[in-house]
Amino acid sequence: MNCVICKQGKTQSGTTTVTLEREGITVVFKNVLAQVCGNCGEPYVDEETSKKLLEAAEQAARSGVLVDVREYTTAMV
């Protein structure tokens, strides 16, 4: 896919870090599978992965954490 940010690079399989913040709660997911632009580094996470990340962040928020750093695995949620 062509990068929509720099409009010059093509994406390739890789990983990224996703940080989600809401109402004073921060959840960080490391090594999330993504398509990453070879030119500017912009990551693109697919819809299924995004859904899993949001569900995991919601569970963390309900458990009362303020800051949480997690290693992403495909078996999450």
PADRENGU-592083 format. One line per field, with one value per atom (N, C-alpha, C, O): residue number from 1; residue in three letters; chain; atom name; x, y, z. Coordinates in steps of 0.1 Angstrom, whole numbers, always signed. Example, Ala and Ser with C-alpha at 12.3 -4.5 7.8 and 13.67 -1.06 7.14 Angstrom:
i	c(1 / 1 / 1 / 1 / 2 / 2 / 2 / 2);
aa	c(ALA / ALA / ALA / ALA / SER / SER / SER / SER);
ch	c(A / A / A / A / A / A / A / A);
at	c(N / CA / C / O / N / CA / C / O);
x	c(+132 / +123 / +132 / +142 / +128 / +137 / +129 / +134);
y	c(-57 / -45 / -33 / -33 / -22 / -11 / +0 / +11);
z	c(+78 / +78 / +78 / +85 / +71 / +71 / +79 / +80);
end
This chain:
i	c(1 / 1 / 1 / 1 / 2 / 2 / 2 / 2 / 3 / 3 / 3 / 3 / 4 / 4 / 4 / 4 / 5 / 5 / 5 / 5 / 6 / 6 / 6 / 6 / 7 / 7 / 7 / 7 / 8 / 8 / 8 / 8 / 9 / 9 / 9 / 9 / 10 / 10 / 10 / 10 / 11 / 11 / 11 / 11 / 12 / 12 / 12 / 12 / 13 / 13 / 13 / 13 / 14 / 14 / 14 / 14 / 15 / 15 / 15 / 15 / 16 / 16 / 16 / 16 / 17 / 17 / 17 / 17 / 18 / 18 / 18 / 18 / 19 / 19 / 19 / 19 / 20 / 20 / 20 / 20 / 21 / 21 / 21 / 21 / 22 / 22 / 22 / 22 / 23 / 23 / 23 / 23 / 24 / 24 / 24 / 24 / 25 / 25 / 25 / 25 / 26 / 26 / 26 / 26 / 27 / 27 / 27 / 27 / 28 / 28 / 28 / 28 / 29 / 29 / 29 / 29 / 30 / 30 / 30 / 30 / 31 / 31 / 31 / 31 / 32 / 32 / 32 / 32 / 33 / 33 / 33 / 33 / 34 / 34 / 34 / 34 / 35 / 35 / 35 / 35 / 36 / 36 / 36 / 36 / 37 / 37 / 37 / 37 / 38 / 38 / 38 / 38 / 39 / 39 / 39 / 39 / 40 / 40 / 40 / 40 / 41 / 41 / 41 / 41 / 42 / 42 / 42 / 42 / 43 / 43 / 43 / 43 / 44 / 44 / 44 / 44 / 45 / 45 / 45 / 45 / 46 / 46 / 46 / 46 / 47 / 47 / 47 / 47 / 48 / 48 / 48 / 48 / 49 / 49 / 49 / 49 / 50 / 50 / 50 / 50 / 51 / 51 / 51 / 51 / 52 / 52 / 52 / 52 / 53 / 53 / 53 / 53 / 54 / 54 / 54 / 54 / 55 / 55 / 55 / 55 / 56 / 56 / 56 / 56 / 57 / 57 / 57 / 57 / 58 / 58 / 58 / 58 / 59 / 59 / 59 / 59 / 60 / 60 / 60 / 60 / 61 / 61 / 61 / 61 / 62 / 62 / 62 / 62 / 63 / 63 / 63 / 63 / 64 / 64 / 64 / 64 / 65 / 65 / 65 / 65 / 66 / 66 / 66 / 66 / 67 / 67 / 67 / 67 / 68 / 68 / 68 / 68 / 69 / 69 / 69 / 69 / 70 / 70 / 70 / 70 / 71 / 71 / 71 / 71 / 72 / 72 / 72 / 72 / 73 / 73 / 73 / 73 / 74 / 74 / 74 / 74 / 75 / 75 / 75 / 75 / 76 / 76 / 76 / 76 / 77 / 77 / 77 / 77);
aa	c(MET / MET / MET / MET / ASN / ASN / ASN / ASN / CYS / CYS / CYS / CYS / VAL / VAL / VAL / VAL / ILE / ILE / ILE / ILE / CYS / CYS / CYS / CYS / LYS / LYS / LYS / LYS / GLN / GLN / GLN / GLN / GLY / GLY / GLY / GLY / LYS / LYS / LYS / LYS / THR / THR / THR / THR / GLN / GLN / GLN / GLN / SER / SER / SER / SER / GLY / GLY / GLY / GLY / THR / THR / THR / THR / THR / THR / THR / THR / THR / THR / THR / THR / VAL / VAL / VAL / VAL / THR / THR / THR / THR / LEU / LEU / LEU / LEU / GLU / GLU / GLU / GLU / ARG / ARG / ARG / ARG / GLU / GLU / GLU / GLU / GLY / GLY / GLY / GLY / ILE / ILE / ILE / ILE / THR / THR / THR / THR / VAL / VAL / VAL / VAL / VAL / VAL / VAL / VAL / PHE / PHE / PHE / PHE / LYS / LYS / LYS / LYS / ASN / ASN / ASN / ASN / VAL / VAL / VAL / VAL / LEU / LEU / LEU / LEU / ALA / ALA / ALA / ALA / GLN / GLN / GLN / GLN / VAL / VAL / VAL / VAL / CYS / CYS / CYS / CYS / GLY / GLY / GLY / GLY / ASN / ASN / ASN / ASN / CYS / CYS / CYS / CYS / GLY / GLY / GLY / GLY / GLU / GLU / GLU / GLU / PRO / PRO / PRO / PRO / TYR / TYR / TYR / TYR / VAL / VAL / VAL / VAL / ASP / ASP / ASP / ASP / GLU / GLU / GLU / GLU / GLU / GLU / GLU / GLU / THR / THR / THR / THR / SER / SER / SER / SER / LYS / LYS / LYS / LYS / LYS / LYS / LYS / LYS / LEU / LEU / LEU / LEU / LEU / LEU / LEU / LEU / GLU / GLU / GLU / GLU / ALA / ALA / ALA / ALA / ALA / ALA / ALA / ALA / GLU / GLU / GLU / GLU / GLN / GLN / GLN / GLN / ALA / ALA / ALA / ALA / ALA / ALA / ALA / ALA / ARG / ARG / ARG / ARG / SER / SER / SER / SER / GLY / GLY / GLY / GLY / VAL / VAL / VAL / VAL / LEU / LEU / LEU / LEU / VAL / VAL / VAL / VAL / ASP / ASP / ASP / ASP / VAL / VAL / VAL / VAL / ARG / ARG / ARG / ARG / GLU / GLU / GLU / GLU / TYR / TYR / TYR / TYR / THR / THR / THR / THR / THR / THR / THR / THR / ALA / ALA / ALA / ALA / MET / MET / MET / MET / VAL / VAL / VAL / VAL);
ch	c(A / A / A / A / A / A / A / A / A / A / A / A / A / A / A / A / A / A / A / A / A / A / A / A / A / A / A / A / A / A / A / A / A / A / A / A / A / A / A / A / A / A / A / A / A / A / A / A / A / A / A / A / A / A / A / A / A / A / A / A / A / A / A / A / A / A / A / A / A / A / A / A / A / A / A / A / A / A / A / A / A / A / A / A / A / A / A / A / A / A / A / A / A / A / A / A / A / A / A / A / A / A / A / A / A / A / A / A / A / A / A / A / A / A / A / A / A / A / A / A / A / A / A / A / A / A / A / A / A / A / A / A / A / A / A / A / A / A / A / A / A / A / A / A / A / A / A / A / A / A / A / A / A / A / A / A / A / A / A / A / A / A / A / A / A / A / A / A / A / A / A / A / A / A / A / A / A / A / A / A / A / A / A / A / A / A / A / A / A / A / A / A / A / A / A / A / A / A / A / A / A / A / A / A / A / A / A / A / A / A / A / A / A / A / A / A / A / A / A / A / A / A / A / A / A / A / A / A / A / A / A / A / A / A / A / A / A / A / A / A / A / A / A / A / A / A / A / A / A / A / A / A / A / A / A / A / A / A / A / A / A / A / A / A / A / A / A / A / A / A / A / A / A / A / A / A / A / A / A / A / A / A / A / A / A / A / A / A / A / A / A / A / A / A / A / A / A / A / A / A / A / A / A / A / A / A / A / A);
at	c(N / CA / C / O / N / CA / C / O / N / CA / C / O / N / CA / C / O / N / CA / C / O / N / CA / C / O / N / CA / C / O / N / CA / C / O / N / CA / C / O / N / CA / C / O / N / CA / C / O / N / CA / C / O / N / CA / C / O / N / CA / C / O / N / CA / C / O / N / CA / C / O / N / CA / C / O / N / CA / C / O / N / CA / C / O / N / CA / C / O / N / CA / C / O / N / CA / C / O / N / CA / C / O / N / CA / C / O / N / CA / C / O / N / CA / C / O / N / CA / C / O / N / CA / C / O / N / CA / C / O / N / CA / C / O / N / CA / C / O / N / CA / C / O / N / CA / C / O / N / CA / C / O / N / CA / C / O / N / CA / C / O / N / CA / C / O / N / CA / C / O / N / CA / C / O / N / CA / C / O / N / CA / C / O / N / CA / C / O / N / CA / C / O / N / CA / C / O / N / CA / C / O / N / CA / C / O / N / CA / C / O / N / CA / C / O / N / CA / C / O / N / CA / C / O / N / CA / C / O / N / CA / C / O / N / CA / C / O / N / CA / C / O / N / CA / C / O / N / CA / C / O / N / CA / C / O / N / CA / C / O / N / CA / C / O / N / CA / C / O / N / CA / C / O / N / CA / C / O / N / CA / C / O / N / CA / C / O / N / CA / C / O / N / CA / C / O / N / CA / C / O / N / CA / C / O / N / CA / C / O / N / CA / C / O / N / CA / C / O / N / CA / C / O / N / CA / C / O / N / CA / C / O / N / CA / C / O / N / CA / C / O / N / CA / C / O);
x	c(+8 / +0 / +9 / +20 / +4 / +12 / +8 / -3 / +18 / +17 / +8 / +11 / -2 / -11 / -5 / -10 / +5 / +12 / +22 / +21 / +32 / +43 / +41 / +47 / +32 / +28 / +39 / +37 / +50 / +61 / +66 / +71 / +63 / +67 / +57 / +45 / +62 / +53 / +54 / +65 / +43 / +44 / +48 / +47 / +54 / +58 / +55 / +53 / +55 / +52 / +62 / +74 / +58 / +67 / +59 / +48 / +65 / +58 / +59 / +67 / +51 / +50 / +46 / +42 / +47 / +42 / +30 / +30 / +19 / +6 / +4 / +4 / +1 / -2 / -16 / -20 / -24 / -38 / -40 / -36 / -46 / -48 / -63 / -69 / -68 / -82 / -84 / -81 / -88 / -92 / -81 / -85 / -69 / -58 / -53 / -44 / -57 / -52 / -44 / -48 / -33 / -24 / -21 / -16 / -23 / -20 / -11 / -14 / +1 / +10 / +12 / +14 / +11 / +13 / +25 / +26 / +35 / +47 / +47 / +40 / +54 / +55 / +42 / +39 / +34 / +21 / +23 / +30 / +18 / +19 / +13 / +2 / +20 / +15 / +21 / +31 / +16 / +22 / +29 / +23 / +42 / +50 / +56 / +62 / +55 / +60 / +76 / +82 / +81 / +96 / +103 / +115 / +95 / +101 / +100 / +110 / +88 / +86 / +84 / +84 / +81 / +79 / +65 / +63 / +56 / +42 / +36 / +36 / +31 / +25 / +10 / +3 / +5 / -9 / -13 / -7 / -22 / -27 / -40 / -49 / -42 / -55 / -66 / -65 / -79 / -91 / -92 / -96 / -89 / -90 / -80 / -84 / -68 / -58 / -62 / -61 / -67 / -72 / -83 / -83 / -92 / -103 / -98 / -102 / -88 / -82 / -75 / -76 / -68 / -61 / -71 / -69 / -82 / -92 / -98 / -101 / -101 / -108 / -98 / -103 / -86 / -76 / -74 / -73 / -74 / -72 / -84 / -83 / -96 / -108 / -108 / -112 / -104 / -102 / -93 / -95 / -81 / -71 / -77 / -75 / -85 / -91 / -101 / -101 / -109 / -119 / -112 / -117 / -99 / -92 / -86 / -81 / -86 / -81 / -67 / -62 / -61 / -47 / -47 / -56 / -36 / -34 / -24 / -26 / -14 / -4 / -1 / +1 / -1 / +1 / +9 / +5 / +20 / +27 / +27 / +30 / +23 / +21 / +28 / +30 / +32 / +38 / +26 / +18 / +24 / +13 / +15 / +26 / +4 / +4 / -9 / -19 / -9 / -21 / -32 / -43 / -28 / -38 / -45 / -53 / -42 / -48 / -63 / -69 / -70 / -84 / -92 / -104);
y	c(-12 / +0 / +12 / +12 / +23 / +36 / +43 / +43 / +50 / +57 / +70 / +77 / +72 / +84 / +96 / +107 / +94 / +106 / +112 / +124 / +104 / +110 / +109 / +116 / +100 / +98 / +93 / +93 / +89 / +85 / +70 / +63 / +66 / +53 / +42 / +45 / +30 / +18 / +11 / +12 / +5 / -1 / -16 / -22 / -20 / -34 / -39 / -31 / -52 / -58 / -54 / -54 / -51 / -47 / -46 / -52 / -39 / -37 / -23 / -15 / -19 / -5 / -5 / -16 / +6 / +8 / +17 / +27 / +12 / +20 / +24 / +17 / +37 / +43 / +49 / +57 / +44 / +49 / +56 / +51 / +68 / +76 / +81 / +84 / +81 / +85 / +88 / +80 / +100 / +104 / +101 / +95 / +104 / +102 / +88 / +85 / +79 / +65 / +64 / +68 / +57 / +55 / +40 / +34 / +34 / +20 / +20 / +25 / +13 / +12 / -2 / -11 / -5 / -18 / -18 / -10 / -27 / -27 / -39 / -49 / -38 / -48 / -52 / -64 / -42 / -45 / -47 / -39 / -58 / -60 / -49 / -45 / -44 / -33 / -33 / -40 / -25 / -22 / -9 / +1 / -8 / +4 / +10 / +2 / +23 / +29 / +29 / +32 / +24 / +23 / +37 / +38 / +47 / +61 / +69 / +74 / +70 / +79 / +72 / +78 / +59 / +51 / +51 / +46 / +57 / +58 / +44 / +36 / +40 / +26 / +26 / +36 / +15 / +13 / -1 / -11 / +0 / -12 / -16 / -7 / -29 / -33 / -32 / -31 / -34 / -32 / -42 / -38 / -54 / -65 / -62 / -64 / -59 / -56 / -43 / -43 / -33 / -21 / -24 / -19 / -33 / -37 / -44 / -41 / -53 / -60 / -51 / -52 / -41 / -31 / -23 / -21 / -18 / -10 / -18 / -13 / -31 / -40 / -42 / -41 / -44 / -47 / -34 / -35 / -22 / -10 / -7 / -2 / -10 / -9 / -17 / -13 / -30 / -39 / -33 / -34 / -28 / -22 / -10 / -9 / -2 / +10 / +5 / +11 / -5 / -10 / -16 / -16 / -21 / -27 / -17 / -20 / -4 / +7 / +11 / +19 / +7 / +11 / +25 / +30 / +32 / +46 / +45 / +52 / +37 / +35 / +20 / +13 / +15 / +1 / -1 / +5 / -9 / -12 / -27 / -35 / -31 / -45 / -49 / -41 / -61 / -67 / -72 / -80 / -68 / -73 / -87 / -91 / -95 / -108 / -110 / -104 / -119 / -121 / -128 / -128 / -133 / -140 / -131 / -135 / -118 / -108 / -108 / -110 / -106 / -104 / -116 / -116);
z	c(+0 / +0 / +0 / +6 / -6 / -6 / +7 / +12 / +13 / +25 / +22 / +13 / +30 / +29 / +35 / +33 / +43 / +50 / +41 / +38 / +37 / +29 / +14 / +6 / +10 / -4 / -13 / -25 / -7 / -15 / -11 / -20 / +1 / +5 / +3 / +2 / +3 / +3 / +17 / +24 / +21 / +34 / +33 / +23 / +44 / +45 / +59 / +68 / +61 / +74 / +84 / +81 / +96 / +107 / +120 / +121 / +130 / +143 / +147 / +141 / +156 / +161 / +176 / +181 / +182 / +195 / +194 / +188 / +201 / +201 / +215 / +225 / +217 / +230 / +229 / +221 / +239 / +240 / +253 / +263 / +252 / +264 / +264 / +254 / +277 / +279 / +293 / +302 / +296 / +310 / +320 / +331 / +317 / +327 / +327 / +335 / +318 / +318 / +305 / +294 / +306 / +295 / +294 / +304 / +282 / +280 / +268 / +257 / +269 / +258 / +254 / +263 / +241 / +236 / +227 / +218 / +230 / +223 / +213 / +216 / +202 / +192 / +186 / +184 / +182 / +176 / +161 / +154 / +155 / +141 / +133 / +136 / +123 / +115 / +101 / +99 / +92 / +80 / +82 / +86 / +79 / +82 / +69 / +61 / +68 / +56 / +56 / +66 / +45 / +44 / +43 / +45 / +40 / +38 / +51 / +55 / +56 / +68 / +81 / +92 / +80 / +93 / +98 / +109 / +91 / +96 / +97 / +87 / +108 / +110 / +107 / +110 / +101 / +99 / +105 / +102 / +114 / +122 / +116 / +114 / +113 / +107 / +117 / +129 / +111 / +119 / +131 / +142 / +128 / +138 / +150 / +161 / +146 / +157 / +165 / +177 / +158 / +165 / +175 / +186 / +171 / +180 / +192 / +203 / +190 / +201 / +211 / +223 / +205 / +214 / +222 / +234 / +216 / +223 / +234 / +244 / +231 / +241 / +253 / +264 / +250 / +261 / +269 / +281 / +262 / +270 / +278 / +290 / +273 / +281 / +294 / +305 / +292 / +304 / +314 / +326 / +309 / +318 / +326 / +338 / +319 / +325 / +336 / +347 / +333 / +343 / +355 / +366 / +353 / +364 / +373 / +384 / +369 / +377 / +375 / +383 / +364 / +362 / +357 / +351 / +360 / +354 / +343 / +333 / +344 / +333 / +332 / +342 / +320 / +318 / +305 / +295 / +305 / +294 / +291 / +300 / +279 / +276 / +263 / +254 / +263 / +250 / +243 / +248 / +230 / +222 / +218 / +214 / +219 / +214 / +206 / +209 / +196 / +188 / +196 / +192 / +207 / +216 / +226 / +234 / +225 / +234 / +233 / +222 / +244 / +245 / +241 / +241);
end
